[in-house]
């Protein structure tokens, strides 16, 4: 039996690639999913949500850039209000400035990097 039954998992970068695979696998293991990705990936994020729901689990999809703390907070807060809890976080999306340790990444650096890509 899975330890994820009826848990709620948030996955960033959920629209495609490993983020989508994470969402599908969590749903297969019995978890509901909060799937988040950038607005440019809205169509693919809808597909991810449909895949989670095909597996019999709930999915709240939200659009936000991980570099935007305010937008991320709003999406997560609304989804938690809908699903009732948050148990697991998978930070699959992100911004990494080459050569810098991740623990030195600030909101300002992330926002500047996000704007340049």
N, C-alpha and C positions, 0 to 999 in steps of 0.2 A: 504494500500500500504506500502511496506517495505521501510525503510530508507536506505537499503543496495543495492538497484538496481544500478548497474554499479559501485559500489565501488570495491576496491581491498583490500583483506584481506590477511595478512601473518599469517600462523599457523605453529608453531614449534611442533615437536612430531606428525606430521601429518600422519604417516604411519599406525597407528592402534589406537584402543581404542578411548578415548575422542577426540584426535587430529583429527582422521578421521571423527568422528561424527561432530565436529566443521566444518570441510571442507564441508561436505555434506550439513549441515544446512545453511551455508553461501551461497552455490550455490543455494539451494532451495529458499533463500531469494533474489536472483538476483545478488550476488557478484561474481567476479572472484577471484581466490585463488592462492596464492603462498604457496605451501605445502613444508615444509622442515623437513627432518629427517636425521638420521645418515646413513652412507653408508651401514651398515649391514642390513638396512631395505629397501633397494632399490626396491626389488620386491613388497613389501607391499605398498610402496609409489607410485609405478606405478598403483596399484589397486585403491588407493585413487584418483589419478589424473583421472583415467578412470571413477570413480563414479561422480566426479565433472563434467566432460565433458558429461556424460550421462544426466545430469541435464541441459544441454545447456549452460554451462558457461566455460570460459577458465581456465586452470590450468597450472601453471608453477611449476614443481616439481624440487627441488634442494636438493643435498646431502651435509650436513654439521653437525658437532657437535656443539651444542650451547656453548660449552666451548671454541670453536675456533673462536674468534672474527674476524679474518681475513677471514676465510672461510665463516662465516655467512654474513659478509659484502659483499663479492664477490657474493654470491648467491642472496642476496636481491637486490643488485645494478643491477645485470643482469636481474632479474625478473621485477624490476621496469622499466628498460629500455624497456623491451618487452611489459609490460602491461600499461605503461605510468603514473603510479601513485601508491601511497600507502596510504590507508585511515585508516586501522585498523590493530592492532597487537594483536595476541593471543599467549602468551608465555605458551604453554601447556607442553613443554619439559623443563627439567631443572635438576639441581643438587642441592641438599640441604644437607649440612653437619649437621647432627643431633646436636642439642644443640646450634647452632649459629644462630643469627638473619640474615635473608636474606639480609638485607642492609649491612652486613659486608662481604658478599661473594665477593671475588676478582677474577679476571681472573686466577690468579695463583692457588688459592684454587680450583676453578672449574676445571681447567685443571688437577690438581693432583687427584681430586676425580674421574674425568672421566677416567683417566688412570687406576685406581684401580678397576673399576667395569667391 
